[in-house]
């Protein structure tokens, strides 16, 4: 069996003058005008980036198997004449924020109206650039950069800089975001990484394993299904989605969560001092069969409630925050078991994540 993880840069150079034969970001335009950037890696992981939708990630596959759910007609060009839900393309990553995550609301103080999950994923990226293939030891990497502004006259002045990096032969993705307040006023800052996973990764019997000190249902509907919280059911007509908030544990401010079934899974890893919250959205409805696993500096409760609960983060003028996430496809039983063992170790030896305040949901 061919194993691309064993390839060295020297071996590849002997066989090709162009390393993009093995790893690449390839830009094109769809008939509806949407620019897309297809990521290819000889590891078997492929995904599509949407520079017109805040550098979100749409399609994602591993050796042809879809990892995510997508909506009809997607990817949708950004259109503020439609609601966020009408514009929801699905896809591997829909970034929520940067000043609001949660249901639509009217600000208690200013009267400003806010749609679902903020505006950042309807902003167009600029300065989009594919880097050069870089070699470090036995690893070859390739990165994609994009800059996204969220601003308005007499409003917030925020900049998101995103770098997506692949390692040749490894079915993983590294995300590094830097958000800066370039304005002269402090601004509410809510950011939520809305990873959307679908069939066949999510299927009847799929389990979400997390190292946690507590799991809180968002409401009575979720509380009624608490016994089945980790396990996903089959597709059910008219199923009402439920949401859970996880107060995780970490070792040295690092944590890991795992979606798995049998010998296939997907692990997410990130520093909890950057993103102390985790939201689980279970939506096993027929045809809209998708689960959100969502690290964030907040939960999707909106500015109003976050302000009252003391959870609202403010970003000061000139201040920047950096966020790093790693996503890995686990394509055999050994890799899944290794992740389960690491999560068990964090569960046993880790400390509850600081900065995660969810007592009001107890």
Secondary structure, 3 states (H helix, E strand, C coil): CCCHHHCCHHHHHHHCCCHHHCEEEEEEECCCCCEEEEEEECCCEEEEEEHHHCCEEEEEEECCEECCCECCCCCCCCCCCCCCCCCCCECCEEEEEECCCCCCEECCCCCCEECCCECHHHCCEEEEEECCCEEECCEEEEEEEEEEEEECCCCCEEEEEEEEEEECCCCEEEEEEEEEECCCCCEEEEEEEEEEEECCCCCCCCEEEECEEEEEECCHHHHHCHHHCCECCCCECCCCCEEEEEEEEEECCEEEEEEEECCEEEEEEEECCCCCEEEEEEEEECCEEEEEEEEECCCCCHHHHHHHHCCCEEECCCCEEEEEEEEEEECCHHHHHHHHHHHHHHHHHCEECCCCCCHHHC
